[in-house]
Amino acid sequence: MTARGSASEVLVDGHVHLHPSFSLSRVCERGLSIAKTAGCPVLLWVVDAVDQLGFARVRRELSSLPFSNHDTGESTSVGVVRDGARLFFVSGNQLVTREGIELLSLGDLPRKVSALDGRCNLEQLGSELLDAGGPVVLPWGFGKWVGRRGIRLREFLAKTQGAEQSRLFLGDIRARCWPWPRPDRWAPELTVLPGSDPLPLRGYEGEILRFAFSISTTDVSEAPTASLVRSLLAGAEVEAIGTPATPWSALYGQWAYRRRSRR
């Protein structure tokens, strides 16, 4: 990845959950190793549901790990560096509509918007998030883009136009593999942001960055969240990095996750 004028490439995992069972040290080791190999900074977009504290855990525990901390100058991101490799965690949110459709955002949300989690339908929650001004992502999910929910989702996409459409993105995840079509099948005009979306299973922190995207941004050493927001809203080109899981791997993950949830 090479510099482009005043901008440079960064590698972003657009859908990261830091589950309590995950080793933060292993996540950092993996991110820094990939940053070193790729020759560019790596950003992990941590999307916390209302009951998750993944980003707060990073802020609390990072200083105790054997890495050099990097001050980003903003409350919505933290960074670590090692041997020239740079890894940044940027804070995001995952809200759910009454229909069970997920929506992701980047950076801080007004409290009145985060309080709507689970209380509004897709059109209402989507409008509130888009009005907040940042990028909003509709991530693909098993069973959430078909049937009645699929109809509601396509209706929402059809109604979102103009300036709002420029802030709306589709999310792809590694578990979305054959025979499920790409999410932009329903809205080819929207940009797709890939991410790993790791399940809360033992060892699955190794899934992080297996499905990601590269994007051109200004220097992310200072305010990486703001830099990523600006690039996304400016329509910077996104290139998918990595490959989807095999059908067997994706189905096994879902089976193991549901089996764990029933315990």
C-alpha positions in Angstrom: 0.0 0.0 0.0 1.5 3.3 -1.1 1.0 6.9 -0.2 -1.2 9.0 -2.4 -0.3 12.6 -2.2 -1.2 13.9 1.2 -3.2 10.8 2.0 -2.1 7.3 2.8 -3.7 3.9 2.9 -5.0 2.3 6.1 -6.4 -1.2 6.7 -9.7 -1.2 8.6 -11.7 -4.1 10.1 -15.2 -2.6 9.9 -17.0 -4.8 12.4 -15.1 -5.8 15.5 -16.5 -7.1 18.8 -14.1 -7.5 21.7 -15.9 -10.1 23.6 -14.9 -10.7 27.3 -13.3 -14.1 26.4 -11.0 -12.5 23.9 -7.3 -11.9 24.8 -6.6 -8.2 24.2 -2.9 -9.0 24.1 -3.5 -11.4 21.2 -5.6 -8.9 19.4 -2.8 -6.3 19.7 -0.2 -8.8 18.6 -2.3 -9.8 15.5 -3.1 -6.2 14.6 0.5 -5.0 14.9 1.9 -8.0 13.0 -0.5 -7.3 10.1 0.3 -3.5 10.2 4.0 -4.4 10.0 3.5 -6.8 7.0 1.1 -4.4 5.2 3.3 -1.4 5.8 0.4 0.8 6.9 -1.7 1.6 10.0 -4.4 -0.8 11.1 -7.8 0.4 12.5 -10.2 -1.8 14.4 -13.7 -0.4 14.3 -15.1 -1.6 17.7 -18.9 -1.7 17.5 -20.2 -2.1 21.1 -23.9 -3.0 21.7 -25.5 -1.3 24.6 -24.5 -4.1 27.0 -21.0 -4.4 25.7 -17.9 -2.6 27.0 -15.2 -3.6 24.5 -13.8 -0.2 23.8 -14.0 0.8 27.5 -12.0 -2.4 28.2 -9.3 -1.3 25.7 -9.0 2.1 27.4 -8.8 0.4 30.8 -6.3 -2.4 30.1 -4.1 -1.2 27.2 -1.6 0.6 29.5 -0.9 -2.7 31.3 0.1 -4.6 28.2 3.7 -4.7 26.8 3.1 -2.2 24.0 3.9 1.5 23.6 0.7 3.5 23.9 0.0 6.3 21.4 -2.0 9.4 22.3 -4.5 10.0 19.5 -5.8 13.3 20.8 -9.4 12.1 20.8 -11.6 10.3 23.3 -13.0 7.9 20.6 -9.7 6.2 19.8 -6.6 4.7 21.4 -3.4 3.4 19.8 -0.4 1.2 20.3 2.9 1.2 18.4 5.7 -1.3 18.0 8.8 -1.2 15.7 7.1 1.3 13.5 3.8 -0.6 13.2 0.7 1.3 14.4 -2.6 -0.2 15.6 -5.7 1.9 16.5 -8.9 1.0 18.2 -11.8 3.4 17.1 -15.0 3.4 19.0 -18.4 2.6 17.4 -21.9 1.5 18.4 -24.2 -1.3 17.4 -27.9 -0.6 17.8 -30.8 -2.9 17.0 -34.3 -2.1 15.7 -37.5 -3.5 16.9 -37.4 -5.9 13.9 -34.0 -7.2 15.1 -32.0 -5.4 12.3 -28.6 -4.1 13.3 -27.2 -0.7 12.6 -23.6 0.4 13.2 -22.1 3.9 13.8 -18.7 5.4 14.3 -17.7 7.7 17.1 -19.8 9.1 19.9 -23.6 9.1 19.6 -26.0 11.6 21.3 -27.5 9.9 24.4 -31.0 10.4 23.0 -30.1 8.3 19.9 -28.4 5.4 21.9 -31.4 5.3 24.1 -33.5 4.2 21.1 -31.8 0.8 21.0 -34.5 -1.9 20.6 -37.3 0.7 20.8 -37.8 1.9 17.2 -38.4 0.4 13.8 -35.7 0.5 11.1 -37.0 3.7 9.4 -37.1 5.6 12.7 -33.8 4.4 14.1 -32.0 4.7 10.8 -33.3 8.3 10.3 -32.1 9.3 13.8 -28.6 7.8 13.2 -28.3 9.5 9.8 -29.4 12.8 11.3 -26.5 12.5 13.8 -24.2 13.2 10.8 -21.8 10.3 10.9 -21.5 7.2 8.7 -24.2 4.5 9.3 -23.7 0.9 8.3 -26.3 -1.8 7.7 -24.4 -5.0 8.3 -25.4 -8.3 6.7 -26.6 -10.9 9.2 -27.9 -14.5 9.1 -31.6 -14.5 8.6 -31.8 -10.7 8.9 -32.0 -9.8 5.3 -34.7 -12.2 4.2 -38.4 -12.6 4.8 -40.4 -9.8 6.4 -37.2 -8.1 7.7 -35.7 -8.2 4.3 -38.7 -6.4 2.9 -38.4 -3.7 5.5 -34.7 -3.3 4.8 -35.2 -2.9 1.1 -38.0 -0.4 1.7 -35.7 1.6 3.9 -32.9 1.5 1.3 -35.3 2.7 -1.4 -36.4 5.7 0.7 -32.9 6.8 1.7 -31.8 9.4 -0.9 -29.6 12.5 -1.3 -27.4 13.6 1.5 -28.6 10.7 3.8 -27.6 8.2 1.2 -24.0 9.5 1.2 -23.8 8.6 4.9 -25.3 5.1 4.5 -23.1 2.1 3.9 -23.7 -1.6 3.7 -21.6 -4.0 5.9 -20.3 -7.4 4.8 -19.0 -10.0 7.2 -16.7 -12.9 6.8 -19.4 -15.5 7.6 -21.5 -14.2 4.6 -20.3 -16.8 2.1 -21.7 -18.8 -0.8 -24.7 -19.2 -1.4 -25.6 -15.9 0.2 -25.3 -12.9 -2.2 -23.3 -9.8 -1.5 -25.3 -7.1 0.4 -25.0 -4.6 -2.4 -27.2 -6.8 -4.5 -30.1 -4.8 -3.0 -28.4 -1.4 -3.3 -25.5 -1.4 -5.8 -25.1 2.3 -5.4 -23.9 2.0 -1.8 -20.4 1.3 -0.7 -19.8 -2.0 1.1 -17.5 -2.0 4.2 -16.2 -5.5 5.1 -15.5 -6.6 8.6 -14.8 -9.8 10.6 -17.7 -9.7 13.1 -16.1 -12.4 15.3 -18.4 -14.6 17.3 -17.9 -14.9 21.1 -16.2 -18.3 20.8 -12.9 -19.4 22.2 -10.0 -18.4 19.9 -12.2 -16.3 17.6 -10.1 -13.2 18.2 -8.0 -14.8 15.4 -10.8 -13.9 13.0 -10.2 -10.2 13.4 -8.7 -8.6 10.2 -9.4 -11.8 8.2 -12.0 -9.7 6.4 -11.4 -5.9 6.1 -11.0 -3.0 3.7 -8.3 -0.5 2.7 -9.1 3.2 2.3 -7.1 6.3 1.7 -7.1 8.8 4.6 -5.1 11.7 6.0 -2.5 10.7 8.6 -4.3 8.7 11.3 -1.7 9.3 14.0 -3.8 12.1 15.3 -7.6 11.7 15.5 -8.0 8.4 13.6 -11.8 8.3 14.2 -12.2 11.8 12.6 -9.9 10.8 9.7 -11.9 7.7 9.0 -15.2 9.6 9.2 -14.0 12.3 6.8 -12.8 9.7 4.3 -15.9 7.7 4.3 -18.2 10.7 4.0 -16.0 12.1 1.2 -16.6 8.9 -0.8 -13.0 7.6 -0.7 -12.5 4.4 -2.6 -12.8 1.2 -0.5 -11.0 -2.0 -1.4 -12.0 -5.3 0.2 -9.2 -7.3 1.8 -9.5 -11.0 2.7 -11.9 -13.7 1.7 -15.2 -14.9 3.1 -15.3 -18.0 5.2 -16.0 -21.4 3.7 -19.7 -22.5 4.0 -18.6 -25.3 6.5 -16.7 -22.8 8.7 -19.6 -20.3 8.7 -22.2 -22.9 9.5 -20.0 -24.4 12.3 -19.5 -21.0 13.8 -23.3 -20.4 13.9 -23.9 -23.9 15.3 -21.3 -23.4 18.1 -22.6 -20.0 18.9 -26.2 -21.1 19.2 -25.2 -24.2 21.2 -23.2 -21.9 23.6 -26.2 -19.5 23.9 -28.5 -22.3 25.0 -26.3 -23.3 27.9 
